[in-house]
């Protein structure tokens, strides 16, 4: 009867489906040793797509492994690793504070110069500088390597790319796979 969303906890873990949003929570309430206040530390978001676990209408086994000695955590769904990280650095906000933080009182000096580059007024051109000459010249002795692939493009569509499930041709246009470096150019002398 007294258990509700305000009930204090140490670890919160598990799937959460709220409207269109699907999440796999791992949250720690951590007592700050300096202030004595409890802070929520959320695990970083997984890099893979977990949507299928929420939409396939099947039961799934969610497992959290926490190692205090090694300071790491791992999250598995059906014995498959879906997320992992360090307890000290891969929580938001981090348990270990960043080495550097912005100083809110820091201000630019009144005489700050916004220009990215400043002309050196003392610089002079060499005596043999000739403005009539081109910036670059062709190396007449250079030869194209044997087997050079003139007709191959530098990039090609990624054959392993998969069209996203939520792609809407009317809204997003015709789907095209992303381009990758042409593997033939890497294997040969070049393109």
C-alpha positions, 0 to 999 in steps of 0.5 A: 500500500505504501509502495509508489513512485516516490519509494526510495530505491538503490537499483532500478532495472528493467524494461519500460514501455511508455507510449511510443518510447521503449527503454531498458532502465538501469539506474543507481541511487548513489550517495554523494560522499561530499554532499551526502545527497542521493543522486540518480545515475542512469546507464548510458543508452544501448547502441543497438535497437531494442524495439523488437523486444517490446513489440514481438509479444514474447517473454524475454529474460532481462539480466543485470550483472554488476561487478563491484570489484571490477566496477563494471555492469552488463545488461543481457536480454535472452542471454545476449549482451545488449549494453555494458560499461563502467560504473565509474564512467558510463553512468549519466551523470558520471559517478566520478566527476569529470577532470575539468568543468566549465567555470561559470564565472569565466569571462573573455577579457575585454580586449579579446580578439575574435579573429581566428587568424591574425596577419603577421605584420612583420612577415615578409616574402622571400627575395626570390618570391615570384607572384607570376608562378603557379602555386602547384606544378605537375610532376612530369616524372610521376607515373600512374601505378600499374593496375590503377582502377580508373573506372572504379568509383571511390565509394559504393553503396553498403551491401550490408546496410538494412533499410530502417523498419520505420522508414516511410517512403512518402515522408523520407523519400526513396531509401538509399544505402549509405556509401562506404569506401570502395573495397576494390580501391583498398585491395588494388593500387588505387582508384 
